[in-house]
Amino acid sequence: GGAMDLAYVCEWEKRPKSDHCPSIPLVCAWSCRNLIAFTTDLRNEEERDLTHMVHIIDTEHPWDVYSINSGHTEVITCLEWDQSGSRLLSADADGHIKCWSMTDHLANSWENTVGSMVEGDPVVALSWLHNGVKLALHVEKSGASNFGEKFSRVKFSPSLTLFGGKPMEGWIAVTISGLVTVSLLKPNGQVLTSTESLCRLRCRVALADVAFTGGGNIVVATSDGSSTSPVQFYKVCVSVVNEKCKIDTEILPSLFMRCTTDPARKDKYPAITHLKFLARDMSEQVLLCASNQNNSIVECWSLRKEGLPVNNIFQQISPVVGDKQPMILKWRILSATNDLDRVSAVALPKLPISLTNTDLKVANDTKFFPGLGLALAFHDGSVHIVHRLSLQMMAVFYGSSSQRPVDEQTIKRQRTSGPLVHFKAMQLSWTSLALAGIDSHGKLNMLRISPSMGPVLDMNTSLRHLLFLLEYCMVTGYDWWDILLHVQPNMVQNLVEKLHEEYTRQSAALQQVLATRIVAMKASLCKLSSSTIARVCDYHAKLFLIAISCTLKSLLRPHFLNTPDKSPGDRLTEICSKITDIDIDKVMINLKTEEFVLEMTTLQSLQQLIQWVGDFVLYLLASLPNQGSPVRPGHSFLRDGASLGMFRELMVVIRIWGLLKPSCLPVYTATSDTQDSMSLLFRLLTKLWLCCREENHITEPDDTLIDECCLLPSQLLIPNIDWLPINDGIISKLQNKQLVRLQFGKAPGLVGHTVSSQFDAFVRAPGQPKIDHLRRLHLGAYPTEECKSCTRCGCVTMLKSPNKVTAVKQWEQRWIKNCLCGGLWRRMPLSYS
């Protein structure tokens, strides 16, 4: 039973029991940013129909649901996220397809921008076109040092390319009357739509699915719903001819389900209820489920090239063509289950695990099963995970109502007492470590799935499994919330160290690309253990530092147009690391001051960011003497040569800018008027930096440095640093494996969380002035400006920019789409204080 457990359940406010419509199908979709979109079949008290709404949640704040009044007039039949996880398609039983995107990049604010329709013709299948990006995870190589070997790019053509090979965006849908419709989104926002019938003899399509081939073609599978009819397959080619979208279709080999040809089961399963390709990019493998009132059977088929035996008569007359048999494509059954309880929903893995024999063997030996299992939900409330190739049972979850029946009598009684609560729609997360199910009461259930499907592994192997998936998210840019579900406090320290080790083994170019993502990952891991909680603040401060450093250095301009090979920012870095002098003016002399000349308004507008740099340096140096306490934020900076080097460069830049416009300098409250605070801090900072500038050769700071730092509080007022709040998400409340019950629209009162309580000393209490964490502006105790907060790190910033200066705009561009930590933004209620 350790394979799957319920992490949380989120339900709607109490509603009368008679209000759900069992006949309405539900749909849900899970994006790589860990947003879940779903529908419910509930009506509320005012008889307002909720069935045409699309609800969107972020898995970390499931109660904060955003319900789109979709404008669909009929039941929503499909929901599909795009590959970036930030746009959503919805389609209904009236043939309308709508594309939703975030308003102002806010995860709780959506708008419908474009769409298409096939009037009055219900949509049964929907997919975005393929963008040609396909990775394979090689479990066999999980010990390799190079990310490129573990996660290799697979040659795969986009469904359609623009001039220059860029993939064209768009979607494809199949309707109940046998039409296929394709819409292409042109870069200028125009939509080209074209509709064709799948074949000359149009017939009813009850179920369909869409997949893509590596050659850029599209494959559509259809069934009329009867198991005595064949499952048909079609090849669809999309092209653009004279600014119009053109669709060509071709018939592929079809198949009959084996249960209909098996004499023992001949008429047992009259209906085909599920038809799915095993993955969007695996058009050669298909999963079928046939059912009757009470039972189902599932089959997995694969398309193979086979030689055609030729009759001997022809052997003599035809010339021998290299003795090659003619080849044909044929569907062969791979595996089938026994008779099962009636299947209510199917969820397929999205993790593109490589299925070579060696990879499968290593996965089996190390018990690494994410991506190898698919989930089947049953009408009795249970969920099985079965192997995607053999369909053998890997794990089972018994829902609240599906406790194992003791004897025949209980089974009979259960049958008659009305339908049990079961999942009507279900989706696996992008790493397959979590499963979301929408049940027949409209509740959202979040299940955890262990990577080993149950068996308890030694610590080292468990860490390797989670590490492999964290690296996959780091490389793809996907959100890793579902991996955090499995991290126990005693794993945090190890995971952070191993992640860092693997990162340092990559090429310098790749390290640069992943630099901020790994810091954000470490921050989210450190939240999960009370011994590392202070480091969360440090990692977020480090993200802020990296961003400020890049922005300020990008403002420097080469003096002459015939630019040298290095940008002023690079030259600054080079000179600061070469000239290790502790006197700020001696370092400054080596720079070309003309590259630092900026407009006065620009310098003034940067004062808040400059102040943060100055305050942080002072705070760090003042905390050096009591460095024995790792529970204080800032501690990890004292041994981080790279970050101290960045601060040192910024101090030099600020010093030069201060000569141009003294009012942009950081303000210090000093006890003596004569002292030069900046050069004092620069001197101490340089000494500390020299102790740890080489990562493998860190020395202890000497006593004179510590003594000088001890004097700082008597010379300067040590500022309060506004650390990020340890946020209000759900993840840290799920570690003790107790089920958490939540309600949509109601933030849980889960404040008494042990980890964060020791931390409250550093975080502002309610009623204290709030701060815009990214602009470093004070918002007052009860802000009047609308703000947004990050769904991952909880940092808060104003929605609208108060500033018009270009340099500030450049700074704001860094976090307009996502927070610096990569999290999505959500609009905050005005009363958030």
URRA-V491425 format. One line per field, one symbol per residue. ss: DSSP state (H for helix, E for strand, L for the rest). burial: b if it has 16 or more other C-alpha atoms within 10 Angstrom, else e. Layout:
ss->???
burial->???
This chain:
ss->LLLEEEEEEEELLLLLHHHLLLLLLLLEEELLLLEEEELLLLELLLLLELLLEEEEEEHHHLLLLEEEELLLLLLEEEEEELLLLLEEEEEELLLEEEEEEEHHHELLLEEEEEEEELLLLLEEEEEELLLLLLEEELHHHLLLLLHHHHEEELLLLLLLELLLLLELEEEEEEELLLEEEEEEELLLLLEEEEEEELLLLLLLLLEEEEEELLLLLEEEEEELLELLLLEEEEEEEEEEELLEEEEEEEEEEEELLHHHHLHHHLLLLLEEEEEEEEELLEEEEEEEEEELLLEEEEEEEEEEEEEELLLHHHHHHLLLLLLLLEEEEEEEEEEELLLEELEEEEELLLLLELLLHHHHHHHHHHLLLLLLEEEEEELLLLEEEEELLLLLEEEEELLLLLLLLLLHHHHHHHHHLLLLLLEEEEEELLLLLEEEEEELLLLEEEEEELLLLLLLLLHHHHHHHHHHHHHHHHHHLLLLHHHHLLLLHHHHHHHHHHHHHHHHLLLHHHHHHHHHHHHHHHHHHHLLLLLLHHHHHHHHHHHHHHHHHHHHHHLLLLLLLLLLLLLHHHHHHHHHHHLLLLLHHHHHHLLLHHHHLLLHHHHHHLHHHHHHHHHHHHHHHHLLLLLLLLLLLLHHHHHLHHHHHHHHHHHHHHHHHHHHLHHHLLLLLELLLLLLHHHHHHHHHHHHHHHHLLLLLLLLLLHHHHHHHHHHHHHELLLLLLLLLLLLLLHHHHLLLLLEEEELLELLLLLLLHHHHLLHHHLLLLLLLEEELLLLEEEELLLLLLEEEELLLLLEEELLLLLLLHHHHHHHHLLLLLLLLLLLEEELLLLLL
burial->eebbbbbbbbbbeeeeeeebeeeebbbbbbbbbbbbbbbbbbbeeeeeebbbbbbbbbbbbbbbbbbbebebebbbbbbbbbbebbbbbbbbbbbbbbbbbbebbbbbbbebeebbbbeebbbbbbbbbbbbebbbbbbbbbeeeebebbbeeeebbbbbbeeeeebbbbbbbbbbbbbbbbbbbeeeeebbbbbbbbeeeeeebbbbbbbbbbebbbbbbbbbbbbbbebbbbbbbbeeeeeebbbebeeeeeeebbbbeeeeeeebbbbbbbbbbbbbbbbbbbbbbbbbeebbbbbbbbbeeeeeeeeeeeeeeeeeeeeeeeeeebbebbbbbeeebbbbbbbbbbbbbbbeeebbebbeebbbbbbbbbbbbbbbbbbbbbbbbebbebbbbbbeebeeeeeeeeeeebeeeeebbbbbbbbbbbbbbbbbbbbbbbbbbbbbbbbbbbeeeeeeebbbbbbbbbbbbbbeebbbbbbbbbbebebbeebbeebeebbeebeeeeeeebebbbbbbbbbbbbbbbbbbbbbbbbbbbbbbbbbbebbbebbbbeeeeeeeeebbeebbeebbeeeebebeebbeebeeebbbbeeebbbbbbbbbbbbbbbbbbbbbbbbebeeebbbbbbbbbbbebbbbbbbbbbbbbbbeebbeebbbebebeeeeeebbbebbbbbbbbbbbbbeeeeeeebeeebbeebbebbeebebbeebbbbbbbbbbbbbbeeebbebbbeeebeeeeeebbeebeebeeeeeeebbbbbbbeebeeebeeebbbbbbbbbbbbbeeeeeeebbeebbeebbbbbbbbbbbbbbeeeee
